[in-house]
Amino acid sequence: MEFTAQQIADLLKGTVVGNPALKVNDFSKIEEGKPGTVTFLANVKYERFIYGTKASIVLVNNDFIPTAPIEATLVKVPNPYKSLAMLMELAEQTKVKKNGIDSTAHISATASIEDNCYIGAYAYIGENAKVGKNCKIYPHVYVGDNVSIGDQTTLYPQAVIYHNCSIGTNCIIHAGAVIGSDGFGFAPDDGEYRKIAQLGNVIIEDNVEIGANTTIDRAVMGSTLIHKGVKLDNLIQIAHNVEVGEHTVMAAQAGVAGSTKIGTNCMFGGQVGLSGHIQIGDNTQIAAQSGVMSSVVANSQVMGSPTLPIKNYLRSTVLFEKLPELYKTIHRLEKEIEELKSNKQ
C-alpha cells in the first residue's frame, strides 16, 4: 500500500495540515513512529508523543490545536480512531487474496461450495455442509456435517465447527476456536455422573468475530445464540444455551455459564465470570475480573465479586484499605470500654 496525505484526507473526508504530497506505506504507534508511516492521536493524554514522533502523517481530531511545533503532516478528521480503522481495512484489502481449493482438502461429495472460495491444505468439509461465496477456509479447519457458513466468512487454521452449527455472513473465526462442542451437562447417578446428550447447536449471526481458542458450546436442546455484530476476544468460554445480544463485546478470558441471557450493546472486561441462568440487561458494562452472581438490570455499570454498582465498589475500596487500622481502633476501644466497666465496679 502507498497513500499520500491528500489521498488519505480525501478518503476520510479530512483536511491536510502540512505537505499533501507526503507518502506513507505502513502504520506505526505514535510513540514508536517511523518515517514513511501513518499514526493517530485520539486521546489527549498521549498528546506529548505527537511533538516528537517520527511518523510522517498523524490523524488528529478536527479541533486539535498543537502547543508546540510538529514535524509530521496532520490530517484532521472527525474521529481519528475510526479513521485509522477505515484506513487499515483498506490496506488489508490491497493484499493478495488466497483462492482455489488445495488438492489435499477433503470435501464431502454432498457438500456445496459457492464461487470464489479458498480452501486450504488438509481442511475438512463434512457431509451436506454449505459454504457461501468468497469464504476463506484456512488449512486444517474442520467443518462438520450439516454446517452452514455464510458468504465472506473466514475460518483461520484449526478452527473447528461441529455438526449442525450455523455461521452467518462476514464472520471471522480465529485459529483454534471451537464452535459447537458439548456443553458441560452431567446428571448425578449413584455417586457418579451420567452424561446428558447435547442435542442442540450453535447459531452465529452475521458480522460476528470469534477470537483464538474461544469455545462456544452447543445447546442441550435448541440453540446457543450469538447475535449479529458480537465481538469475542481470545480464550472466552460461552456455555450451552447462552444467548449473547447484538453488538455485545467481551475481552479475553471471560466466562459465561449455561442458559444466561446477555442483552445488546454490553461490554465485558477481561476475566469477567457470569453465573448460569441469569439475565444481563442491555447496555450493561462489567469491569474486568468481576464475578456476576445474579441478574443485572439494563444500563448498569458494575464491578467486583460479587458485583456492586461501580461507584459503590470504588467507595468500598477506600474502606478496604483502612480495615486493618479500623480493626486496631475497634480493638483499642473495646479494651477501654472494658477498663471503664471495671473501674465502675
C-alpha positions in Angstrom: 0.0 0.0 0.0 1.1 3.6 -0.6 -1.0 6.7 0.1 -0.3 10.4 0.0 -1.6 12.7 2.8 -4.1 14.2 0.3 -5.4 10.8 -0.7 -5.9 9.9 3.0 -7.7 13.1 3.6 -10.0 12.6 0.6 -10.8 9.1 1.7 -11.5 10.1 5.3 -13.2 13.4 4.5 -10.5 15.2 6.3 -8.1 18.2 5.8 -4.4 18.3 5.4 -2.2 20.5 7.6 1.3 20.2 6.1 2.6 18.5 2.9 -0.3 17.0 0.9 2.1 15.0 -1.3 3.8 13.2 1.5 3.7 9.5 1.1 3.3 6.6 3.6 3.3 2.8 3.1 2.9 1.5 6.7 1.4 2.1 10.1 3.1 2.8 13.5 2.3 3.7 17.1 2.7 7.4 17.8 5.4 6.8 20.4 7.3 4.5 18.0 6.7 6.4 14.8 9.0 5.9 11.8 9.4 7.9 8.6 7.0 6.6 5.9 4.3 5.6 8.4 0.9 7.0 9.4 -0.2 7.0 13.0 -3.0 8.7 15.1 -3.8 10.7 18.2 -7.2 10.1 19.7 -6.6 10.5 23.4 -5.2 13.8 24.7 -3.2 12.1 27.4 -0.9 10.9 24.7 -0.5 14.3 23.1 3.1 14.6 24.3 4.1 12.0 21.8 3.0 13.9 18.7 5.7 16.6 19.2 8.5 14.0 18.9 7.0 11.4 16.7 9.0 10.4 13.6 5.8 9.2 11.8 5.2 11.1 8.5 1.4 11.6 8.9 -0.7 11.8 12.1 -4.5 11.5 12.1 -5.9 14.0 14.7 -9.3 15.4 15.7 -10.7 18.3 13.8 -10.4 20.5 16.9 -6.8 19.6 17.7 -4.6 22.7 18.2 -0.8 22.0 18.8 1.0 23.7 21.6 4.5 23.2 20.1 6.0 22.6 16.6 5.2 19.3 14.9 7.3 17.8 12.2 4.6 15.4 10.9 1.9 16.3 8.4 -1.5 16.3 10.1 -4.7 15.0 8.7 -7.7 16.4 10.7 -10.7 14.1 10.8 -13.9 13.8 13.0 -12.7 10.6 14.7 -9.0 9.6 14.4 -9.5 6.1 15.8 -12.4 5.2 13.5 -10.5 6.8 10.6 -7.4 4.7 11.3 -9.6 1.5 11.3 -11.0 2.5 7.9 -7.5 3.1 6.5 -6.2 -0.2 7.9 -9.2 -2.0 6.4 -8.4 -0.5 3.0 -4.8 -1.6 3.4 -5.9 -5.1 4.2 -8.0 -5.2 1.1 -5.0 -4.4 -1.1 -3.2 -7.6 0.0 -3.0 -10.5 -2.4 -6.1 -12.8 -1.8 -5.8 -16.5 -1.4 -8.0 -18.5 -3.7 -8.7 -22.0 -5.0 -9.1 -25.4 -3.4 -6.0 -27.2 -2.2 -5.6 -30.8 -3.6 -5.2 -32.2 0.0 -8.5 -30.7 1.3 -11.3 -33.2 1.9 -14.7 -32.0 0.6 -17.5 -34.5 1.0 -19.5 -35.3 -2.1 -22.7 -33.9 -0.6 -21.1 -30.6 0.5 -21.7 -27.5 -1.6 -19.1 -24.8 -2.1 -20.1 -21.5 -3.7 -17.9 -19.4 -6.0 -14.6 -17.7 -5.2 -13.8 -19.7 -2.1 -10.3 -20.5 -0.7 -10.0 -23.9 1.0 -6.5 -24.6 2.3 -4.4 -27.8 2.8 -6.0 -30.6 4.8 -9.2 -28.7 5.5 -12.2 -31.0 6.1 -15.7 -30.2 4.9 -18.3 -32.7 6.1 -21.5 -34.2 4.6 -24.2 -31.8 3.5 -22.1 -28.8 4.6 -22.7 -25.5 2.8 -20.0 -22.9 2.3 -21.1 -19.5 0.9 -19.4 -17.2 -1.7 -16.0 -15.7 -1.1 -15.2 -17.7 2.0 -11.7 -18.5 3.2 -11.2 -21.8 4.9 -7.6 -22.0 6.1 -5.5 -25.2 6.5 -6.6 -27.8 9.0 -10.0 -26.3 9.6 -12.8 -28.8 10.4 -16.3 -28.1 9.2 -18.7 -30.8 10.4 -21.7 -32.4 8.8 -24.7 -30.2 8.0 -22.8 -27.0 8.9 -23.9 -23.8 7.1 -21.4 -21.0 6.5 -22.5 -17.6 5.1 -20.8 -15.5 2.4 -17.5 -13.7 3.0 -16.8 -15.6 6.2 -13.2 -16.6 7.2 -12.1 -19.6 9.3 -8.5 -19.5 10.4 -6.3 -22.5 10.8 -7.5 -25.3 13.1 -10.9 -23.7 13.8 -13.4 -26.4 14.5 -17.1 -26.1 13.6 -19.1 -29.1 15.0 -22.1 -30.7 13.2 -25.3 -28.8 12.6 -24.0 -25.4 13.6 -24.6 -22.3 11.6 -22.2 -19.4 10.9 -23.5 -16.2 9.3 -22.1 -13.9 6.6 -19.0 -11.8 7.0 -17.9 -13.6 10.2 -14.3 -14.2 11.4 -13.4 -17.3 13.4 -9.8 -17.2 14.6 -7.3 -20.0 15.0 -8.2 -22.8 17.4 -11.7 -21.6 18.1 -14.2 -24.4 18.7 -17.9 -23.9 17.9 -20.4 -26.5 18.9 -18.5 -28.6 21.4 -20.7 -30.4 24.0 -22.0 -28.3 26.9 -21.0 -29.3 30.4 -24.0 -31.3 31.2 -23.9 -34.3 33.6 -26.6 -35.8 35.9 -25.7 -37.3 39.3 -26.3 -41.0 39.3 -25.5 -43.1 42.4 -22.3 -41.2 43.2 -21.3 -40.9 39.5 -22.2 -38.5 36.8 -24.1 -39.6 33.7 -23.5 -37.5 30.6 -26.6 -35.6 29.2 -26.6 -35.7 25.4 -26.2 -32.2 24.0 -28.7 -32.3 21.1 -28.8 -28.7 20.1 -26.5 -26.5 18.1 -24.8 -23.1 17.9 -26.1 -20.3 15.7 -23.8 -17.4 15.0 -25.4 -14.5 13.1 -23.8 -12.0 10.7 -20.7 -9.8 11.3 -19.5 -11.8 14.4 -15.8 -12.2 15.3 -14.7 -15.0 17.5 -11.2 -14.8 19.0 -8.5 -17.5 19.0 -9.1 -20.5 21.3 -12.5 -19.3 22.3 -15.2 -22.1 22.8 -18.9 -21.8 22.3 -20.8 -24.9 23.5 -23.8 -26.4 21.7 -27.2 -26.3 23.4 -28.7 -29.2 25.3 -31.8 -28.5 23.3 -32.5 -25.6 20.9 -29.5 -23.3 20.2 -26.8 -21.3 21.8 -27.2 -17.9 20.1 -24.6 -15.4 19.2 -26.4 -12.5 17.6 -25.2 -10.1 14.9 -22.2 -7.8 15.5 -20.9 -9.6 18.6 -17.1 -9.4 19.1 -15.5 -12.0 21.4 -11.8 -11.9 22.3 -9.5 -14.8 22.7 -9.9 -17.6 25.3 -13.6 -17.0 26.1 -16.0 -19.7 27.2 -19.6 -19.5 26.3 -21.6 -22.4 27.8 -24.7 -24.2 26.5 -27.9 -22.4 25.8 -26.4 -18.9 26.4 -27.7 -16.0 24.3 -25.5 -13.0 23.6 -27.3 -9.9 22.3 -26.4 -7.8 19.3 -23.1 -5.8 19.3 -22.0 -7.0 22.7 -18.2 -7.2 23.2 -16.2 -9.3 25.6 -12.5 -9.1 26.5 -10.2 -12.1 26.9 -10.9 -14.9 29.4 -14.5 -14.0 30.1 -16.7 -17.0 31.0 -20.5 -17.3 30.8 -22.2 -20.2 32.5 -25.2 -22.1 30.9 -28.5 -20.6 30.0 -27.5 -17.0 30.8 -29.1 -14.3 28.6 -27.0 -11.2 27.7 -28.5 -8.1 26.2 -27.5 -5.9 23.4 -24.5 -3.5 23.4 -23.0 -4.8 26.6 -19.3 -4.5 27.4 -17.4 -7.1 29.5 -13.8 -6.6 30.7 -11.2 -9.3 30.8 -11.8 -12.4 33.1 -15.4 -11.5 33.9 -17.4 -14.5 35.1 -21.1 -14.9 34.9 -23.3 -17.4 36.8 -25.8 -19.5 34.9 -29.5 -18.8 34.4 -29.2 -15.1 34.9 -30.1 -12.1 32.7 -27.8 -9.1 31.8 -29.8 -6.1 30.6 -29.0 -4.1 27.5 -26.1 -1.6 27.6 -24.5 -3.1 30.7 -20.8 -2.6 31.4 -19.0 -5.0 33.6 -15.4 -4.2 34.8 -12.6 -6.7 34.5 -12.4 -9.7 36.9 -15.9 -9.1 38.1 -18.0 -12.1 39.3 -21.7 -11.7 38.4 -23.8 -13.9 40.7 -27.3 -12.5 39.9 -29.2 -10.7 37.2 -28.2 -7.1 36.3 -30.7 -4.5 35.0 -30.2 -2.6 31.8 -27.8 0.4 31.6 -25.8 -0.7 34.7 -22.1 -0.3 35.4 -20.9 -2.9 37.9 -17.6 -4.1 39.3 -16.3 -6.6 41.9 -17.1 -10.1 43.0 -19.9 -10.2 43.8 -20.7 -7.2 41.7 -21.7 -3.8 43.1 -22.5 -0.6 41.2 -19.2 0.8 40.2 -19.4 4.0 42.4 -20.3 1.9 45.5 -17.5 -0.5 44.8 -14.9 2.3 44.4 -16.2 3.8 47.7 -15.8 0.4 49.3 -12.2 0.0 48.2 -11.3 3.1 50.2 -12.7 1.2 53.3 -10.9 -2.0 52.4 -7.5 -0.2 52.6 -8.5 1.1 56.1 -9.7 -2.2 57.5 -6.5 -3.0 59.4 -6.5 0.4 61.0 -10.2 0.3 61.8 -9.7 -3.1 63.4 -6.9 -1.8 65.7 -9.1 1.2 66.6 -12.1 -1.1 67.5 -9.9 -3.4 69.5 -8.5 -0.4 71.4 -11.9 1.0 72.1 -13.2 -2.4 73.3 -10.3 -2.5 75.8 -11.1 1.0 77.0 -14.7 0.1 77.5 -13.8 -3.0 79.5 -11.5 -0.9 81.7 -14.2 1.7 82.3 -16.6 -1.1 83.3 -14.0 -2.5 85.7 -13.4 0.9 87.3 -17.1 1.4 87.9 -17.3 -1.9 89.8 
